[in-house]
Amino acid sequence: MRFRHRAVAGFATLLLPLAGLVGLASPAQAATEATATYAKTQDWGTGFEGKWTVKNTGTTTINSWTVEWDFPSGTSVTSAWDADVTSSGTHWTAKNKSWNGTLAPGASVSFGFNGTGSGAPANCKLNGGSCDGGGSVPGDNPPSAPGTPSASDITDTSVRLTWSAATDDNGIKNYDVLRGGTKIATVTGTTYTDTGLTAGTDYSYTVQARDTADQTGPVSGARAVRTTGGGTDPGPQPGEKINLGYFTEWGVYGRNYHVKNLVTSGSASKITHINYAFGNVKNGQCVLDDAYAATDKAYTADQSVSGVADTWDQPLRGNFNQLRQLKAKYPHIKVLWSFGGWTYSGGFGQAAQNPAAFAKSCKAVVEDPRWADVFDGIDIDWEYPNACGLTCDTSGPAAFRNLTQALRAEFGSNYLVTAAITADGSSGGKLDAADYGGAAQYLDWYNVMTYDYFGAWATTGPTAPHSPLTSYPGIPTAGFNSADAIAKLKAKGVPSAKLLLGIGFYGRGWTGVTQSAPGGTATGAAPGTYEAGIEDYKVLKNSCPVTGTVAGTAYAHCGSNWWSYDTPSTIAGKMTWAKNQGLGGAFFWEFSGDTSNGELVNAISNGLN
């Protein structure tokens, strides 16, 4: 949440065409006239400040005022002053305070708010009357909303918009074309080409119809457009595959990995989404886990994404503030808050007993006004529904579907709702324990954890790659490979585009191994920097170079140690496979395992697109 801002010097004021004369009395009485005008007084990328001005343009005193408007999904008020602002869905209502409701003729009053999102107000009403200057005509209905415009012929400086016609009982006169909520043109047809735009810039367009009596109807849905070329943040283009990485909350400690590393490595321009891991699940609710790392850790100027040092009294510091700065610098990136994970999955069983209450708690913590602008969605990492992980869950096969249904109902279509799930493709395995097919309708995609199939928890081996793309002769467990997992999910009815292939930015290994090829015996886990049996790719690429490949991934035998891990070359092969399967893209665990120049992130990006 931003502090309230009063100063507007240096900022362009955006006046929207919502001012108009409004009759506030019955036809038999002398009309009280007033206008309501909106201005966007500041915009800092992740949020904005808006101001409404109510003016009495009539000859009698106004004793109270109420301004109503609609915001598109994704735009909302986070704080307000000089008015009581409430909402019902996307409809917002502002009522005067006890001390500023009376307006003498010619007097005006303003109130302001901080908001998130890029939308503009529509369908303004002042004391129940229209604010658009048209007014209502007895016996003549206003026109319907036109169709959401489509965009074509997008260049560095122009875009062509086309929309389906509105309807009206007496005929349509013309259409107002709005960019960012401001009218930029009035046309008689259903197409318009906007020119003079800036390369590599995001725009939002809506359309509003006007009938022969000059009444306006509701605005259309919004169409987001990004012009080609230019900019420091080209980001993924429309139609490109998802490239999602997990950022670990605890990585700021021993791993010394911070949000700025995404910038210095070049990864920020290659990814599309970040999953922030992990929020905890306690007492059936989503909760913040490490508040110091997330919201309080102070960054110096050289450590921060923006190059500006944190201050002791700013309302938000830590990872969340750094992610806010990252999104301002790379606006194409969407951030989801992931809850659960291996350690925190024990709380999902209780959550599944009251899915609606769980979903409500998750929405509340994601939308906390201190950081609501940081997150674009929620990811659930339940390991594993109705099956065994760190502990064994007995919630039943429907629990996961019920939980995802409640999350979608609570978060709505404006937020991303995703889930990281098992990749056990064996017959009767974890993918058969829960209704992943039924839950898919409520989710934007699944992060299929196609790694950790084999490792040194099997102390004596046999050695096997932890992330095989396909089966191979001698694989220790049938179905423990990416291809079988993806095939099983498709057979359950999950659309290919809702499946992301998982990539591990680390290796798993054994020691006491004499055989180079997979299938050898071992005496235990190979030593690792943070944990025995596991090591980052950035270390392994030099300490134990690749010996060979099997089932689409790599393995390495050095001394008595045996490791398996993915490389840029094997990732390229996996991305080709993912595209041929029609998958929605890929995700990886996690950023800090990559090299300082982000070679694995780059390999995923190049392979997908």
Buried (B, 14 or more C-beta within 10 A) or exposed (E): BBEEBEEEEEBEEBBBBBBBBBBBEEEEEEBBBBBBBBBBBBBBEBBBBBBBBBBBBBEBEBEEBBBBBBBBBBBBBBBBEBBEBEEEEBEBBBBBEEEBBBBEBEEEBBBBBBBBBBBBBBBBBBBEBBBBBBBEBEEEBBBBBBBBBBBEEBEEBBBBBBBBBBBBEBEBBBBBBBBBBEBEBEBEEBBBEBEEBEBBBBBBBBBBBBBBBEBBBBBBBBBEBBBBEBBEBBBBEEEBBBBBBBBBBEBBEEBEBBBBBBBEBBBBBBBBBBBBBBBBBBEBBBBBBBEEBBBBBBBEEEBBBBEEEBEEEEEBBBBBBBBBBBBBBBBBBBBBBBBBBEEBBBBBBBBBEBBBBBBBBBBEBBBBBEBBBBBBBBBBBBBBBBBEBEEEBEBBBBBBBBBBBBBBBBBEEBBBBBBBBBBBBBEEBBBBBBBBBBBBBBBBBBBBBBBBBBBBEBEEBBBBBBBBBBBBEEBBBEBBBBBBBBBBBBEBEBBEBBBBBBBBBBBBBBBBBEBBEBBBEBEBBBEBEEEBBBBBBBBBBEEBEBBEBBBBBBBBBBEEBBBBBBBBEBBBBBBEBBBEBEBBBBBBBBBBBBBEEBBBBBBBBEBBB
